[in-house]
Every structure is written in C-alpha cells, then in structure tokens.
Amino acid sequence: MIDVAQRRPAAPAGGGAQAVGHASLRRANLALVLRHLREEGSCSRSDIADATGLHRATVSNLMAELLGRGLVREVGIEHIGAVGRPRRAVALDGSHVGVLGTEINVDYVAVYGTDLAGRVLVERRVGFDAMGMGPDRSLKELGRVAKEALDDLTASGAVPAGIGVAVPGLVDVARGAVSFAPNLGWRDLPLAERLQAEIGDGRAPVMVDNDANLAALAEFTGGVAAGTPDMVYLTGEVGVGGGIIVAGALLRGADGFSGEVGHMPVDPTGSRCGCGRVGCWETKVGLAALVSSATPERAYGLGPAPDPEERVAEIAQGLAAGDPRVMAAVAEVGRWLGLGGSILVNLFNPRAIVLGGYFAKLAERLIPPAQAELERLVIAGPAARCRFLASGLGFGAASRGAASMVVEQVINDPTAIGSAPIASTTNLAGR
C-alpha cells in the first residue's frame, strides 16, 4: 500500500486547493489507522505501519492527533523477543464519543446508544402507533425519545457525534428524506431536517436509511451470519423489508431503493397491501397478517398498538397451548416465507436468509415449513445451499445498524471529533 501522506501531488493552481487536498489525504490516513485498530485490537505504532504501508513517521504523527482527539489510548508496553526496545501499544478508545441509533416503525420507537468503544449506554423501545398518528406526531415522539437518549449518553460522559434513523420505506439517503413509507403513510418527508428541529439544540447531526438495510449491516458485522458475503436479511415487522448483501457489500440499486421485497407480488387474488397493490408478500408473512389469522380479535386497527413483542408472546402462548388456529396460521406464514424466499434465492443466490423481528422469535415453528418450501421451489435445488437462520438481534437489529452507520461516519472522518463538544446541524448523509 502506498503511503498517501508521503505522496507529493502536482502543485495546484491555488493554495486553497492544495490545503483541501492535504486535509483529505490526512483524513484518509487517520481513518485507515482507526479501521486497523478496530479490526486488530491493540498493537504498536510499528505494527500499524507494517500493516498499513504507511511510513513510521507518518503513523507517529497520526497517532498523536488521534490521541489528542481521544479516539485511541495507550494500553501498555509490548516486549518483542528477548532483546530489543519495548514498544508502547495503542488501542481504539472513543469512550467519550457517543452515537445514537433510532428506529421508528409502525408500532414502536426504539433507541440504541453506544460509545465508540462499544459500551451500550442506552437501549429501549417504546410502544407507539406511528401508523395512526401521522408524520407530525410521530416525529414529535421520535424527537422526545431521542432527546432522552441523548441526555443519557451525555450523562455517561459520551458527547453525541450523530444520530442514525432507521425507517421502513424508501429513503433518499443523501437528503435524509423518506420518499415513501407505505405502512406509515409517509411521502416526501424531510426526516433528518425535521428531527433536527424537534431535538432543537443541534447536539448531533442526523442521517437516515432504510431499516432493512441497516439491520442487514448489523447482521453482517455482528450477527448470526456475520461475515457471510452473500446473504439476505428479512425484517419481521408489520411490513417486511429486505437488506441484501452481495459479495460483502450492501446492494442499494441505482437510486438506493432496493430491498423492498415485501412488495413482491405473490398472490394476485390476495389482500390489499398498505402500498395500494394487491397480493404483496408482506400481506402473507407480515406480523399484521399473522395476528389477523391467529388471533383475529387482536388484529391491527382494532385497538391500541402494543409493543410487537407482546403480540408475538401471545402467538407463542397459543403455540405452546396447541391452539389449532394459531398453529395453522404460523405454518401458513412459514410456507409463504419459503415461497418468497425461493424468489430471492433464484435472484441473488445467497448462502443465508436471516430472519429478523418476529420471524426470529417464532423461528422454531417457521423455519421447517419455510425451508421445505424453499427447497421445493428453488431452481438450483440442493445446489443452492441456502439456509434460513434466526437472528439473535431480534427487534433491535435496525437501531443497532443505525448506530453502526454513525460509527462508520466517525471512522471515515475522525477530524470531526475534537475535545470540545460537537455542535453541528450538518446532515452527515449529505457529506
């Protein structure tokens, strides 16, 4: 690897352009060092130089800046061999840097806050009828929950560096806007801008992405199929979205709108979906569909929306009691999961389909019929070698992924972190 800090670019026409270029190269090298420490743990400056290809003098200079910003810390002395000078090891720190991941979905708001060192500082979910309350009241509730979580981060000694928001719908990531969220009834909503206004004090910039994309990233980096280069993650919510990892990278599509797998048409004679079409996959496998079949007296729209885990617990109780209506409803969802899953396998040839949300909670009953149906319908048959797996992150995957999105932004631009509290209204997604 070439030490980009040692390369001397051609002299630009103006001094300003030269300064910008130098700053950009320095940012890249700072990020390179931080990524290495994140992946490898503690190591010496000379180890970092050897691994990254940077000149040792450059690494020492970069390390001084990272220590000053509190993003790394010295962790002791390494003795290499019987002779030779001892080397001082460094490790990723960032205990004073906080990140907040949030999710707003049909029936809840969730927050997940950590510091850059990985300590979980806040995690909670609040039942809320976002489907019925509309965007204005929903954003007020999201702002209220986010402000409380930011206060918790600050009380723990972590200055908030950013807020990630996961939304079930089409998201214009660059603008931080929701283009269309059918199950929430939102269109063309400038969510980042509006949430920043709700929070009010400019403590942390806001970035927004699709919930399934963020959950897929959380699974890929630390879930049941971590490191699997070709996988699909399915949200098990009232709506169903998909995050698709191909060759180790998130598949976004030309406009960033990929992954709307819940709106694949699977039954032309089926029910009308929240998107306005008929027979979408989520009308067969979404939580609302299961509740309507298994416990119709508790169907969505007939009363206040409880936390989704409460609804799933009721279904699980029915299964444990051998309720034939509940058992038949779950088996039918499993069959439709396999049918839709076979379409995804035929398209993307993943090694795993990770089931999140309520799918994971009922995986023991859902996976057998789903796997059987998938194997029956996949063109490649056993050669496809794709398995359904239950996520261990449950309903928290998207908010975790939203927090990870902010962490990645900090790693990409360490110069945004300083000893003074961060106060910015810049939308990180637009940088």
N, C-alpha and C positions, 0 to 999 in steps of 0.2 A: 504493500500500500504506500502511496506517495504521501509524504508529509505536506499537506496542503498549506500549512502555515509557513513552510520553508520555500514554497514556490514563489517566484517573483513575477507577477503578471506584467504584461506590457503597460507602459505608462499611459494612463488615460488622459483625455483632453483636459479634464479639470480635476483639481484636488479633491472636490467633494465626491466624485465618483470613485476615486482611489480609496477614500476613507470608508465609503459604503462597502466596497469590495473587501477590504481588510476586516471590517466588522463581521461580514457574512462568513468569511473563512474562519474567523475565530469562533463564531457561534457553532459552526460545523465541527470544529475540533473539540470544543467543550462538550458537545452532545456525544461525540464519538467516545470520549473518555467516560462519561456518565453511563452510556449503554454498556460499555465493557464492565464497569464495576457492578452494574445491575445484574449482568449475566454471570459474572465470575465470582462475586463476593470480594473479600479483602485481598489486596495484592500490593506490591511495591510499585513505585514510580517506574523503575527499570522494567518490571514485568509488563506494565501498561505500554511502555514504549516499544518493547519487543512485540507485543500482541497487536498493537495498532499500526505499527510502522512509523509512528511519529518520532521525531528527534527527541532525545532525552532532555535537552534544554527546553524544548517546547513543552514537554509534559510537565516539567517542574514549574514553568510559568503558568500553564493552565491550571495546575493543581493549586497554586497559590490563590488564583481567582476563585476556584470552586470552594476552597477552604474559607475564603473571605465571605462568600455568599452563603456559607453554612450548608452546602449541598453534599460535601464529603467531610469525613472526620478521620483523624489518625487513630489507629486502633492497636498500636503496639509495634514491637520490633521483631522482624523475621531474621533468624540466623540461618544462612545457607551454607551447609557443609561445615567442616571442622575449622576452616580458616576463612578469611575474607571479612570485609566490613559488614556489620549488621545493617539491615535495610528496614526503614520505617514503613509499615503497611498502612494503606488507606482504604476506606470503605464508603459506600453511599450512605448519606445521612438524611438530611432533609426533614428532621423531626419537627422543625419549626415551620414547614411548608404544608399547608392543608389543601386538600382537594375534596370537592363535594360532587357526588353523582346523585342525580334525582331521576325519578320516573313518574310520569303521570299517565294513568291508564283508565280504563272505563270505570273501574270501581275502587281505585285506591291511588294514593300518592305515596311514593317511597323515597327515602334518602339513605345514602351510604357515604360516610365521610371517613377519610384516612389522612395520614400524613405521608410524605414522600418515602419515609422509611417503612411504610406498610402497616403501621398500627391502625387498627379500626377504632375510630374515635366516636362515631355516631352511626347508628343503624336503626331505622324504624320504618314502619308502614302504617298509614292512616287510611281507614275506610272512607271513601268519598265518591259520590255519584257524579263523576265528571261527564258521563253520557247525558245526564238530565240537567245539569247545572249550566251548561253553555260555557263558552270560552272565557268570558269576563270573570265569572265567579270561580271558575276552575283555576285561572291564573292567580287570582287573589289567594286561593287556598294553597296553590303551589308556592307562591311567594311567602306566605305565612310559615309553612313548614320549612322552606329553605332558610328563611331568616333565623328560625330557632336553631336549625342545624349549624348555620354559620356561627351563631353565638356559642354553641357547644365546641366547635373547632377552636375558636378564639380563646375560650376558657381553658382549653387543653394546651395552649401555648403554640398553636399552629395558625399562622397567618394565611387566610384563604387565598389561593392562587387562581382559582377558577371554579366554575360550576358547569357540569355536563348535564344535559337534559335528554332523557330517552322518551320518545313519543311513538305511539302505534299508528304510523301513517307515512305518507310520502314527505320527505324533508329535503328542502333546499339547504344543504349544509353550509354552503358559502355565505348565504344570507342569514342563517339561523332561523329560517321560516318554515312553518308547516304548510306544505302545498295542499294536501288533502289527507284528513284523518277520518275515514268514513264512520267508524264506530263512535267517534267523539262528535261528529258533525262539524268539524272544523275545516275551513278553506282559507288559504292565503292569509295565515295568521303569523305576523312577525314576532314569534315567540321570544327570541333572545332579547329583542328590544323591549318588549312588554314586561318580561320577567325582570329585566334590569331596572325598569321603572318601579315595579312592585317592591323590589328589595330596597331600592331607594338610596343607599349610601355608597354605591359604587365600590363595595369591598372586593368584588370578584367579577371578572368578565364571564360571559355566558356563551356556551356553544351547544348546538342541538344536533341530534342524529336520530335515526330510526331505532326503535327499541330492539328489534331482532338483530340488526347489525351489531349493536353494542353488546347484546347478550352473546352473540356468536364470538366476538372478540374476547369476552370474558372466559368463555368455554375454551377457546383455542389457547389462551395463555395460561389458564389455571384450572380447567375443568376436567371432566371425566375422559374427554378425548383430547386432552392438551397435547399440542404438537402434531396432531393428525393433519396432514397438509390438504386433504380433500374431505370436507365434512359439511353437513347442513345442520343448522340449529333451528328448532321449531319452538316458537313461543306457545305456551299452552294457556291462553287467556280467553276472554270472551271472543276476541278476534285472534286470528292465527297469522303470524308473520314468519318469515324465514331469513336467517342470515346464512350466506353461502360462502364458504372458504374454498378457494381453488388454488392449488399449488402454494398454499401458505399465505394467501392474500385474500382480503375481503373483496368479493365481486360486487361492484356497485352499478355497473351498467353505464350507458352513455350519459345519462342525466342524474345518476345516483338513485334511481328509483327501483332497482332490482330487489328481489326478495319478497314481493307481495304474493307469496304462494297461497295464502288463504283465499285469494280471489281467483284461483284456477277454477274454471267451470267443470264440475264433475257430475252434475245431475240436472239436465235441462228441465226436468219436471219437479225440481225441489223447491225449497223455500226461498223467499226473497231475502237478500243479504242487506246489510247496512250500507253497502256501496250502491244499492239500487238495482243490482243484477240478480239473476235467479240461479240457484244451484251452486253457489261458490263452495269451495272445500270447507271454509270455516263454518258454514251453516250445518255441516255434518259432524265436525270434530271440535268446534269451539266450546268453551265452558258453558255458554248460554244454551247451546244445543243439547249438551249432556244434561244440564239441570232441567230443561223443559221435558226431556224424555224420562229421566229417572225420578224426578220429584216435581211434577208439573205445578203443584200448588205453591212451589217456591220459585217459579220461573222469573227471570229478569223482567222488570217492569211492573210486577205485582206488589212491590213494597220497597222499603229502603234497601239499598245495596250494601250487604255486609262485606267484610273482608273476604276475598276469594278463598282463602284457606278455610274459612268457616264453611263455605259451600262444599268444598272438597271433603272436609271432615264428615259432613252429613252423608255424602255419597259413600265414603269409606265405611261408615257405620252401617249403611244399608247393605253393602257387600258382605261385611262381617256377619250380619244377621241373616244372610241368604235371601234377601228380598229379591224375588224373581224379576220384578220390573227394573230394579236398579242393575241387576246382573246382566239383563238383556241389553239395557241401554249402554253399559260400558263395553260389552262385547261388540255392539254395533259400531261404536266410536272406534274401537280397535280395528275393525275391518276397514272402515273408511280411512283410517290412518295409513293402513297398508296400501290401499289403492292410491291415495295421493302420494305416498312415499315412493311407490313404484314409478310414478311420473318423474319425480325428482331424480331417482336413480338412473332412469333412462336418459335424462337430460345431462346430468352432471357427473355420474359415476363416482359418487362419494364412497368412502370407506365406512362412514358412520352417519347416522341421523340421530342427533342428540335431542331428546325430548325434554323441554323445559316446562316451567309453570305447573299447571295441574296435571299435565301428562306425566311428569316425573313422580308426582305424589301417588298416582294410580298405575304406575308402570308395571307392577307385578301382574295386573289383570289386563292391561292394554297391550303390552309388547307381544305376548304369544299370538293372539289373532292378527296383530299388525304384521309381525314378521312372516307369518304363514301366507298372508295375502300378498305381501311384497314379493316373496319368492315365487309365488304362483304367477304374478303379472310381469315381473321384470324380464325383458327380452333376453338378457345375458344369462338368466337363471343363476345357478350357484356361482358361476364365474364372476358375477358382480361383487360378491363378497362384502355386502353392506349389512351392517347390524344396527338395529335400534338400541340406543343406550339412554339410560335415565340420568339427567343432570343432577348433580349434587348441590347446585346453586339455587334451585327452586325459583320462587318468585323474585329473588333478589338479583338475578343474573344481569338484567338490563341496567339497574342502578350501579352495580359493580362495574359494568362495562363503561358507563358514563363517567365514573370516577377515573377509570384507566385511561379514557380519552384525554382527560385533563392532565394526568401524569405524563402521558406521551407528549403533550404540548410543552410541559415544563422541561422534559428531557430534550426536546427539539430546540428549545430556546432558553438555555439557562440564564442568559443575560437579563431576562425579565424578572429574575429573583434577586432581591438585594436584602440588606439588613433592615431597611425601612419597610413599613407595611405597604402592601401593594394597594394602589387605588387607581383602578382603570375601568373605563366603560367601553373599551375596545372589544369587539366581538372576536374571540380567538379564532373562530372558524373562518373569519374573513382575512386572516393574516396570510 
